[in-house]
Every structure is written in structure tokens, then in C-alpha cells.
Amino acid sequence: MMRLAFSCLALLSLCWNLAAHAAEQRIALVIGNSAYGSKTLHNPANDARAMAATLRKLGFEVIQRENTRLSDMLNIFGDFVTRSQHYPVRLVYYAGHGVQTKGRNYLIPVDADIRFDDEVRYKAVDIGELLDRLAERRNGL
């Protein structure tokens, strides 16, 4: 009898958690960069489309962009930080070129013309800064 009571309690707890998660607001930013000058990549845009479709099925509100230039990426990230601040679940998915330099990770926009290592921080988007901004806005700062 104790085992049955424990099983019912566990099942009730599981249902409660599933209902709570289903009610959570979720937002995702999905970017697929494929058109890099004369060299087009096929997978990033396709991967981003597939991810966006999957996230929508999972109940996410999805902001989807393809082939973003530096100015577009900066604006999109700024808008996403502001728009998503009251969402308990926030997700960023990026498919395209990226690079790590000097311990920092950067997303490469389609219009980037990077020739030297020291140009990366001015011609690409520092993903660490985006994550920091998301964390600050989440805490109301």
C-alpha cells in the first residue's frame, strides 16, 4: 500500500512539473548564416530552419533570421535582450561561422571582412557579451 501511495505521489509530482513547464513562456532567437560572399554554406540556413520548426513545436516563440550582417546581428541581439527579459526560458541558436580568439568566442556575420586577428572584436559579435547582457536583464539590472 505504501508503494502505491509513493507511486501516486511521484506521478502527481511529475504531472505537476510537466504542467508548470508547459505553461512557461519560452522564446528563442535562431540565426542561420550561409551566404558568406562568394562562398555559400548550405547547412547553416537549413539547420536554423529545422531548429526553428522544432522549437515552435515545443512551444517556443521563435525569432528567426538568416544571412545577417554585423549591424543586423547587433540590432537583433539588442532587441532580443530587451524583448526576452521577462521570459523564464530563453534560448539562442546560431549556425554559421564562428571563431575563438584571445579566449573570446565570436559569431561571424555574412558581411565580415576579417583579415587579421585584432579585427575580430570589431567585425564580429562577441557571444560572451550577449550572454552577459541576457544575464543582467534577467536580474533586472
Disulfide bonds with the S-S distance in Angstrom:
none
